[in-house]
Amino acid sequence: MMEGFGMHGWGMGWGWIIGLIILVLIIWLVVWSVNQNKGVNQSSEKSPLDILKERYARGEIDKEEFEEKKKDLM
């Protein structure tokens, strides 16, 4: 009879601790993945001058317009 009581007592005690640890790990993984995604988005943003250079390279604007807009940005 004591053996059964002891097993249930330890099992219930460790059960909530393990559940709490799993919950903390899940929250940590979600926060970590969100932060990883933010880092990717920030590094891929282009400056206005980069965008202007790309437009000039594609032929959307001519040299005169490029130089005017470049002066505005500087």
Secondary structure by P-SEA (a helix, b strand, c coil): caaaaaaaaaaaaaaaaaaaaaaaaaaaaaaaaaaaaaaaaaaacccaaaaaaaaaaaccccaaaaaaaaaaac
